[in-house]
Amino acid sequence: MTEKNRAQLASSDSSHFQLHAQLENDSLFVAKLTLCEVRLMRTHELEWLLLVPRLMNIRELTDVSEANQQLLWQEIRLCTRALQACFNPHKTNIAMLGNMVEQFHVHIIARYKDDPAWPKPVWGNVEIQKLPADQWDPIIQKIQDFLTFHFT
């Protein structure tokens, strides 16, 4: 799929996209891919990305067009590879829950055998850290560098 085709697929609803306040509060901007905004959750125990498609009124994966689902999976794969290359986790978890925040989003979480939640799910077992944004800069920069090099 060419860059032009990717942009055409994603552009249908993105002009009115608004990030849910809870997602904005709990995470920091990393990058803007063709379909998704990539964000880093504010937890210092784990590298945890959110991918939020810039589409309106999407609550479930089944609400995303088939063409945009293909693009979404490409971006999930890219961001999973970024976490694997930059942080060498034991495992990466990918989840789409939406129980607390209904705006459709994808969690990609680097997991380690010594992380505070291992081997349990991260929900309820790690805390959001309200540190100054610049404290997250080295992690964000690593991910941005990978995405810049691999997303062309």
C-alpha positions as a Markdown table, in Angstrom:
| # | Residue | x | y | z |
|---|---|---|---|---|
| 1 | Met | 0.0 | 0.0 | 0.0 |
| 2 | Thr | 1.5 | 3.4 | -1.0 |
| 3 | Glu | 1.7 | 6.4 | 1.3 |
| 4 | Lys | -0.9 | 8.2 | -0.9 |
| 5 | Asn | -3.3 | 5.3 | -0.5 |
| 6 | Arg | -2.8 | 5.1 | 3.2 |
| 7 | Ala | -3.5 | 8.8 | 3.6 |
| 8 | Gln | -6.7 | 8.6 | 1.5 |
| 9 | Leu | -8.0 | 5.7 | 3.6 |
| 10 | Ala | -7.5 | 7.4 | 6.9 |
| 11 | Ser | -8.6 | 10.9 | 5.9 |
| 12 | Ser | -12.3 | 10.2 | 5.8 |
| 13 | Asp | -13.2 | 11.3 | 9.4 |
| 14 | Ser | -9.9 | 12.6 | 10.9 |
| 15 | Ser | -10.6 | 16.3 | 10.5 |
| 16 | His | -13.0 | 16.3 | 13.5 |
| 17 | Phe | -11.0 | 13.9 | 15.6 |
| 18 | Gln | -10.9 | 14.7 | 19.3 |
| 19 | Leu | -8.9 | 12.7 | 21.9 |
| 20 | His | -10.9 | 11.6 | 24.9 |
| 21 | Ala | -9.9 | 13.7 | 28.0 |
| 22 | Gln | -8.9 | 10.6 | 30.0 |
| 23 | Leu | -6.5 | 9.4 | 27.3 |
| 24 | Glu | -5.0 | 12.9 | 27.0 |
| 25 | Asn | -4.6 | 13.1 | 30.8 |
| 26 | Asp | -3.0 | 9.7 | 31.2 |
| 27 | Ser | -0.6 | 9.8 | 28.2 |
| 28 | Leu | 1.8 | 12.0 | 26.2 |
| 29 | Phe | 1.9 | 12.6 | 22.4 |
| 30 | Val | 4.6 | 10.6 | 20.6 |
| 31 | Ala | 3.7 | 10.6 | 16.9 |
| 32 | Lys | 1.1 | 11.0 | 14.3 |
| 33 | Leu | 0.9 | 8.0 | 11.9 |
| 34 | Thr | -1.4 | 7.8 | 8.8 |
| 35 | Leu | -4.4 | 6.5 | 10.8 |
| 36 | Cys | -3.4 | 6.7 | 14.5 |
| 37 | Glu | -2.1 | 9.1 | 17.0 |
| 38 | Val | 0.6 | 7.3 | 19.1 |
| 39 | Arg | 0.7 | 8.2 | 22.8 |
| 40 | Leu | 2.9 | 7.0 | 25.7 |
| 41 | Met | 1.1 | 6.1 | 28.9 |
| 42 | Arg | 2.5 | 7.9 | 32.0 |
| 43 | Thr | 3.8 | 4.8 | 33.8 |
| 44 | His | 7.5 | 4.6 | 34.6 |
| 45 | Glu | 7.4 | 0.8 | 35.2 |
| 46 | Leu | 6.6 | -0.1 | 31.6 |
| 47 | Glu | 6.8 | 1.3 | 28.1 |
| 48 | Trp | 3.1 | 1.4 | 27.2 |
| 49 | Leu | 1.8 | 2.9 | 23.9 |
| 50 | Leu | -1.7 | 3.8 | 22.9 |
| 51 | Leu | -2.8 | 3.9 | 19.3 |
| 52 | Val | -5.9 | 6.0 | 18.8 |
| 53 | Pro | -7.3 | 6.1 | 15.3 |
| 54 | Arg | -8.2 | 9.6 | 14.3 |
| 55 | Leu | -11.7 | 8.6 | 13.3 |
| 56 | Met | -15.1 | 9.9 | 14.7 |
| 57 | Asn | -17.6 | 7.8 | 16.6 |
| 58 | Ile | -15.5 | 4.6 | 16.7 |
| 59 | Arg | -16.1 | 2.4 | 19.8 |
| 60 | Glu | -15.3 | -1.0 | 18.5 |
| 61 | Leu | -12.9 | -2.6 | 16.0 |
| 62 | Thr | -15.9 | -3.6 | 14.0 |
| 63 | Asp | -16.8 | 0.2 | 13.6 |
| 64 | Val | -13.5 | 0.6 | 11.6 |
| 65 | Ser | -13.8 | 0.1 | 7.9 |
| 66 | Glu | -12.1 | -3.0 | 6.5 |
| 67 | Ala | -9.5 | -0.9 | 4.6 |
| 68 | Asn | -8.7 | 1.1 | 7.8 |
| 69 | Gln | -8.5 | -2.1 | 9.8 |
| 70 | Gln | -5.6 | -3.2 | 7.5 |
| 71 | Leu | -3.9 | 0.1 | 8.1 |
| 72 | Leu | -4.5 | -0.2 | 11.8 |
| 73 | Trp | -2.8 | -3.6 | 11.9 |
| 74 | Gln | 0.2 | -2.2 | 10.0 |
| 75 | Glu | 0.5 | 0.6 | 12.6 |
| 76 | Ile | 0.1 | -1.9 | 15.5 |
| 77 | Arg | 2.8 | -4.0 | 14.0 |
| 78 | Leu | 5.1 | -1.0 | 13.5 |
| 79 | Cys | 4.6 | 0.2 | 17.1 |
| 80 | Thr | 5.0 | -3.3 | 18.5 |
| 81 | Arg | 8.3 | -3.5 | 16.7 |
| 82 | Ala | 9.3 | -0.1 | 18.0 |
| 83 | Leu | 8.9 | -1.3 | 21.6 |
| 84 | Gln | 10.7 | -4.6 | 20.9 |
| 85 | Ala | 13.6 | -2.8 | 19.2 |
| 86 | Cys | 14.0 | 0.0 | 21.6 |
| 87 | Phe | 13.4 | -1.7 | 25.0 |
| 88 | Asn | 13.8 | -5.5 | 24.4 |
| 89 | Pro | 10.8 | -6.7 | 26.5 |
| 90 | His | 10.3 | -10.3 | 27.3 |
| 91 | Lys | 6.8 | -10.1 | 25.8 |
| 92 | Thr | 4.5 | -7.5 | 24.2 |
| 93 | Asn | 0.8 | -7.3 | 25.1 |
| 94 | Ile | -1.7 | -5.9 | 22.7 |
| 95 | Ala | -5.2 | -5.2 | 24.0 |
| 96 | Met | -8.4 | -3.4 | 22.9 |
| 97 | Leu | -10.7 | -3.1 | 25.9 |
| 98 | Gly | -12.6 | 0.2 | 26.1 |
| 99 | Asn | -14.3 | -0.5 | 29.4 |
| 100 | Met | -13.2 | 2.7 | 31.1 |
| 101 | Val | -12.8 | 4.9 | 27.9 |
| 102 | Glu | -15.2 | 4.1 | 25.1 |
| 103 | Gln | -13.2 | 5.9 | 22.4 |
| 104 | Phe | -11.6 | 3.1 | 20.4 |
| 105 | His | -7.9 | 2.7 | 21.2 |
| 106 | Val | -5.2 | 0.0 | 21.2 |
| 107 | His | -2.8 | -0.7 | 24.1 |
| 108 | Ile | 0.7 | -2.0 | 23.2 |
| 109 | Ile | 2.6 | -2.8 | 26.4 |
| 110 | Ala | 6.2 | -3.9 | 26.8 |
| 111 | Arg | 6.3 | -6.6 | 29.5 |
| 112 | Tyr | 9.2 | -7.9 | 31.5 |
| 113 | Lys | 9.5 | -10.8 | 33.9 |
| 114 | Asp | 10.4 | -8.4 | 36.7 |
| 115 | Asp | 7.7 | -5.8 | 36.0 |
| 116 | Pro | 5.4 | -5.1 | 39.0 |
| 117 | Ala | 2.4 | -6.8 | 37.4 |
| 118 | Trp | 4.1 | -9.8 | 35.8 |
| 119 | Pro | 2.5 | -12.2 | 34.8 |
| 120 | Lys | -0.8 | -10.6 | 35.6 |
| 121 | Pro | -2.5 | -7.9 | 33.5 |
| 122 | Val | -1.2 | -4.4 | 34.0 |
| 123 | Trp | -4.6 | -2.9 | 34.8 |
| 124 | Gly | -4.8 | -2.2 | 38.5 |
| 125 | Asn | -1.2 | -3.3 | 39.0 |
| 126 | Val | 0.8 | -0.2 | 37.7 |
| 127 | Glu | 0.3 | 3.5 | 38.5 |
| 128 | Ile | 0.0 | 6.5 | 36.2 |
| 129 | Gln | 2.8 | 8.9 | 37.1 |
| 130 | Lys | 2.2 | 12.6 | 36.8 |
| 131 | Leu | 5.8 | 13.5 | 36.3 |
| 132 | Pro | 6.7 | 16.6 | 34.2 |
| 133 | Ala | 6.5 | 15.8 | 30.5 |
| 134 | Asp | 10.2 | 16.3 | 29.9 |
| 135 | Gln | 11.0 | 13.4 | 32.2 |
| 136 | Trp | 9.4 | 11.2 | 29.5 |
| 137 | Asp | 11.5 | 12.7 | 26.7 |
| 138 | Pro | 14.2 | 10.0 | 26.4 |
| 139 | Ile | 11.6 | 7.3 | 26.0 |
| 140 | Ile | 9.5 | 9.3 | 23.6 |
| 141 | Gln | 12.6 | 10.2 | 21.6 |
| 142 | Lys | 13.7 | 6.6 | 21.2 |
| 143 | Ile | 10.2 | 5.6 | 19.9 |
| 144 | Gln | 10.1 | 8.7 | 17.6 |
| 145 | Asp | 13.5 | 7.8 | 16.1 |
| 146 | Phe | 12.4 | 4.3 | 15.4 |
| 147 | Leu | 9.1 | 5.4 | 13.8 |
| 148 | Thr | 10.8 | 8.1 | 11.8 |
| 149 | Phe | 13.3 | 5.6 | 10.4 |
| 150 | His | 10.7 | 2.8 | 9.7 |
| 151 | Phe | 7.6 | 4.8 | 8.7 |
| 152 | Thr | 8.3 | 6.0 | 5.2 |
